[in-house]
């Protein structure tokens, strides 16, 4: 418990450097996740991923170990991802969770418990889904 002022460190939290997974290649603009061990990877169909946001740069950690590189990821914004043709997100999903298919695509359902959550749908347009 404080008895005096404290100079508490602060981070913006909107653009963060995240340690990359071994052998991961992430393109600028990609839907980026934390894998099961907490390292940044491109979005994919898996149940062990945590949605982080959008990659702000291209990084290739080919041949590198977990954490050998970092990548800047933008968070706390809504991003427009492609809508999975086989499992379309529709206006009926507004405010509901959508799911990660790959590093640029989201879907309406968890694909029979094969996909991780991306975030909340805040808009559906003809060319994509806005995800917060």
Phi and psi restraints in degrees (value plus and minus 20) as a CYANA .aco file:
   2 UNK   PHI     -90.2   -50.2
   2 UNK   PSI     122.4   162.4
   3 UNK   PHI    -141.3  -101.3
   3 UNK   PSI     -20.5    19.5
   4 UNK   PHI    -174.9  -134.9
   4 UNK   PSI     148.9   188.9
   5 UNK   PHI     -76.9   -36.9
   5 UNK   PSI     130.3   170.3
   6 UNK   PHI    -150.3  -110.3
   6 UNK   PSI     113.1   153.1
   7 UNK   PHI    -106.7   -66.7
   7 UNK   PSI      64.7   104.7
   8 UNK   PHI     -97.7   -57.7
   8 UNK   PSI     103.4   143.4
   9 UNK   PHI     -80.0   -40.0
   9 UNK   PSI     129.7   169.7
  10 UNK   PHI    -155.3  -115.3
  10 UNK   PSI     126.3   166.3
  11 UNK   PHI    -146.8  -106.8
  11 UNK   PSI     124.6   164.6
  12 UNK   PHI     -81.1   -41.1
  12 UNK   PSI     -66.7   -26.7
  13 UNK   PHI      65.3   105.3
  13 UNK   PSI     -26.2    13.8
  14 UNK   PHI    -105.8   -65.8
  14 UNK   PSI     -64.3   -24.3
  15 UNK   PHI    -139.3   -99.3
  15 UNK   PSI      97.4   137.4
  16 UNK   PHI    -144.9  -104.9
  16 UNK   PSI     128.2   168.2
  17 UNK   PHI    -107.6   -67.6
  17 UNK   PSI     106.1   146.1
  18 UNK   PHI    -141.3  -101.3
  18 UNK   PSI     111.6   151.6
  19 UNK   PHI     -83.0   -43.0
  19 UNK   PSI     115.0   155.0
  20 UNK   PHI    -109.5   -69.5
  20 UNK   PSI     132.5   172.5
  21 UNK   PHI     -90.5   -50.5
  21 UNK   PSI     133.0   173.0
  22 UNK   PHI     -75.6   -35.6
  22 UNK   PSI     115.5   155.5
  23 UNK   PHI      41.8    81.8
  23 UNK   PSI      -6.3    33.7
  24 UNK   PHI     -97.7   -57.7
  24 UNK   PSI     122.1   162.1
  25 UNK   PHI    -144.3  -104.3
  25 UNK   PSI      99.5   139.5
  26 UNK   PHI    -143.7  -103.7
  26 UNK   PSI     105.0   145.0
  27 UNK   PHI    -107.0   -67.0
  27 UNK   PSI     129.3   169.3
  28 UNK   PHI     -77.0   -37.0
  28 UNK   PSI     113.9   153.9
  29 UNK   PHI      69.6   109.6
  29 UNK   PSI     -22.5    17.5
  30 UNK   PHI     -96.1   -56.1
  30 UNK   PSI     126.2   166.2
  31 UNK   PHI     -85.8   -45.8
  31 UNK   PSI     102.5   142.5
  32 UNK   PHI    -137.7   -97.7
  32 UNK   PSI     120.3   160.3
  33 UNK   PHI    -147.8  -107.8
  33 UNK   PSI     145.2   185.2
  34 UNK   PHI    -119.4   -79.4
  34 UNK   PSI     110.0   150.0
  35 UNK   PHI     -97.2   -57.2
  35 UNK   PSI    -194.8  -154.8
  36 UNK   PHI     -80.5   -40.5
  36 UNK   PSI     -44.4    -4.4
  37 UNK   PHI    -121.1   -81.1
  37 UNK   PSI     -13.2    26.8
  38 UNK   PHI      70.2   110.2
  38 UNK   PSI      -7.6    32.4
  39 UNK   PHI    -121.8   -81.8
  39 UNK   PSI     126.5   166.5
  40 UNK   PHI     -86.8   -46.8
  40 UNK   PSI     117.3   157.3
  41 UNK   PHI    -169.2  -129.2
  41 UNK   PSI     141.3   181.3
  42 UNK   PHI     -91.1   -51.1
  42 UNK   PSI     129.5   169.5
  43 UNK   PHI     -77.3   -37.3
  43 UNK   PSI     126.1   166.1
  44 UNK   PHI    -179.0  -139.0
  44 UNK   PSI     152.1   192.1
  45 UNK   PHI    -101.9   -61.9
  45 UNK   PSI      89.7   129.7
  46 UNK   PHI    -186.0  -146.0
  46 UNK   PSI     138.0   178.0
  47 UNK   PHI    -117.9   -77.9
  47 UNK   PSI     -21.0    19.0
  48 UNK   PHI    -128.8   -88.8
  48 UNK   PSI       0.2    40.2
  49 UNK   PHI    -123.7   -83.7
  49 UNK   PSI     129.9   169.9
  50 UNK   PHI    -139.8   -99.8
  50 UNK   PSI     101.3   141.3
  51 UNK   PHI     -82.2   -42.2
  51 UNK   PSI     109.3   149.3
  52 UNK   PHI    -127.5   -87.5
  52 UNK   PSI     -63.9   -23.9
  53 UNK   PHI     128.5   168.5
  53 UNK   PSI    -161.2  -121.2
  54 UNK   PHI    -134.2   -94.2
  54 UNK   PSI     112.4   152.4
  55 UNK   PHI     -86.7   -46.7
  55 UNK   PSI     114.8   154.8
  56 UNK   PHI    -115.3   -75.3
  56 UNK   PSI     -23.5    16.5
  57 UNK   PHI    -176.5  -136.5
  57 UNK   PSI     146.7   186.7
  58 UNK   PHI    -113.6   -73.6
  58 UNK   PSI     113.1   153.1
  59 UNK   PHI    -162.0  -122.0
  59 UNK   PSI     119.6   159.6
  60 UNK   PHI    -144.5  -104.5
  60 UNK   PSI      88.8   128.8
  61 UNK   PHI    -119.0   -79.0
  61 UNK   PSI       8.9    48.9
  62 UNK   PHI     -76.5   -36.5
  62 UNK   PSI     106.8   146.8
  63 UNK   PHI      61.2   101.2
  63 UNK   PSI     -24.7    15.3
  64 UNK   PHI    -113.0   -73.0
  64 UNK   PSI     133.9   173.9
  65 UNK   PHI    -101.9   -61.9
  65 UNK   PSI     148.9   188.9
  66 UNK   PHI     -73.0   -33.0
  66 UNK   PSI     108.7   148.7
  67 UNK   PHI      61.4   101.4
  67 UNK   PSI     -18.1    21.9
  68 UNK   PHI     -87.8   -47.8
  68 UNK   PSI     -44.7    -4.7
  69 UNK   PHI    -154.8  -114.8
  69 UNK   PSI     141.1   181.1
  70 UNK   PHI    -141.5  -101.5
  70 UNK   PSI     138.1   178.1
  71 UNK   PHI    -152.6  -112.6
  71 UNK   PSI     123.6   163.6
  72 UNK   PHI    -103.2   -63.2
  72 UNK   PSI     108.5   148.5
  73 UNK   PHI    -144.4  -104.4
  73 UNK   PSI     109.0   149.0
  74 UNK   PHI    -109.5   -69.5
  74 UNK   PSI     111.7   151.7
  75 UNK   PHI    -142.7  -102.7
  75 UNK   PSI     158.8   198.8
  76 UNK   PHI      40.4    80.4
  76 UNK   PSI      10.7    50.7
  77 UNK   PHI    -155.6  -115.6
  77 UNK   PSI     146.8   186.8
  78 UNK   PHI    -116.5   -76.5
  78 UNK   PSI     116.3   156.3
  79 UNK   PHI    -143.4  -103.4
  79 UNK   PSI     127.0   167.0
  80 UNK   PHI    -115.5   -75.5
  80 UNK   PSI      95.4   135.4
  81 UNK   PHI    -128.4   -88.4
  81 UNK   PSI     139.2   179.2
  82 UNK   PHI     -84.5   -44.5
  82 UNK   PSI     132.4   172.4
  83 UNK   PHI    -120.5   -80.5
  83 UNK   PSI     104.3   144.3
  84 UNK   PHI     -83.7   -43.7
  84 UNK   PSI      97.3   137.3
  85 UNK   PHI     -79.2   -39.2
  85 UNK   PSI     -54.8   -14.8
  86 UNK   PHI    -102.1   -62.1
  86 UNK   PSI     -30.0    10.0
  87 UNK   PHI    -171.3  -131.3
  87 UNK   PSI      44.3    84.3
  88 UNK   PHI     -84.0   -44.0
  88 UNK   PSI     113.9   153.9
  89 UNK   PHI     -99.2   -59.2
  89 UNK   PSI     110.0   150.0
  90 UNK   PHI    -138.8   -98.8
  90 UNK   PSI     156.8   196.8
  91 UNK   PHI     -77.6   -37.6
  91 UNK   PSI     -47.5    -7.5
  92 UNK   PHI     -84.3   -44.3
  92 UNK   PSI     -37.7     2.3
  93 UNK   PHI    -110.6   -70.6
  93 UNK   PSI     -17.4    22.6
  94 UNK   PHI     -73.0   -33.0
  94 UNK   PSI     106.4   146.4
  95 UNK   PHI      64.0   104.0
  95 UNK   PSI     -24.5    15.5
  96 UNK   PHI    -121.1   -81.1
  96 UNK   PSI     148.0   188.0
  97 UNK   PHI     -98.1   -58.1
  97 UNK   PSI     118.9   158.9
  98 UNK   PHI    -135.7   -95.7
  98 UNK   PSI     152.9   192.9
  99 UNK   PHI    -148.5  -108.5
  99 UNK   PSI     129.9   169.9
 100 UNK   PHI     -98.1   -58.1
 100 UNK   PSI     108.0   148.0
 101 UNK   PHI    -122.7   -82.7
 101 UNK   PSI     -69.1   -29.1
 102 UNK   PHI    -174.9  -134.9
 102 UNK   PSI    -182.1  -142.1
 103 UNK   PHI     -99.7   -59.7
 103 UNK   PSI     -10.0    30.0
 104 UNK   PHI    -168.6  -128.6
 104 UNK   PSI     -15.5    24.5
 105 UNK   PHI    -152.5  -112.5
 105 UNK   PSI     120.2   160.2
 106 UNK   PHI    -143.3  -103.3
 106 UNK   PSI     141.6   181.6
 107 UNK   PHI    -153.5  -113.5
 107 UNK   PSI     144.6   184.6
 108 UNK   PHI     -88.1   -48.1
 108 UNK   PSI     -60.6   -20.6
 109 UNK   PHI    -137.6   -97.6
 109 UNK   PSI     152.5   192.5
 110 UNK   PHI    -102.9   -62.9
 110 UNK   PSI      -9.4    30.6
 111 UNK   PHI      41.0    81.0
 111 UNK   PSI      21.7    61.7
 112 UNK   PHI      50.4    90.4
 112 UNK   PSI      21.3    61.3
 113 UNK   PHI      43.1    83.1
 113 UNK   PSI      18.1    58.1
 114 UNK   PHI    -133.5   -93.5
 114 UNK   PSI     -27.3    12.7
 115 UNK   PHI    -140.3  -100.3
 115 UNK   PSI     129.4   169.4
 116 UNK   PHI    -111.1   -71.1
 116 UNK   PSI     135.4   175.4
 117 UNK   PHI     -89.4   -49.4
 117 UNK   PSI     120.7   160.7
 118 UNK   PHI    -115.8   -75.8
 118 UNK   PSI     -71.9   -31.9
 119 UNK   PHI     144.0   184.0
 119 UNK   PSI    -186.1  -146.1
 120 UNK   PHI    -109.7   -69.7
 120 UNK   PSI     116.7   156.7
 121 UNK   PHI     -96.1   -56.1
 121 UNK   PSI     103.4   143.4
 122 UNK   PHI    -136.1   -96.1
 122 UNK   PSI     -19.5    20.5
 123 UNK   PHI    -196.5  -156.5
 123 UNK   PSI     126.3   166.3
 124 UNK   PHI    -148.7  -108.7
 124 UNK   PSI     104.7   144.7
 125 UNK   PHI    -145.7  -105.7
 125 UNK   PSI     149.8   189.8
 126 UNK   PHI     -81.5   -41.5
 126 UNK   PSI     -45.5    -5.5
 127 UNK   PHI    -129.5   -89.5
 127 UNK   PSI      -6.8    33.2
 128 UNK   PHI     140.5   180.5
 128 UNK   PSI    -199.6  -159.6
 129 UNK   PHI    -140.4  -100.4
 129 UNK   PSI     107.5   147.5
 130 UNK   PHI    -104.2   -64.2
 130 UNK   PSI     102.8   142.8
 131 UNK   PHI    -141.3  -101.3
 131 UNK   PSI     110.6   150.6
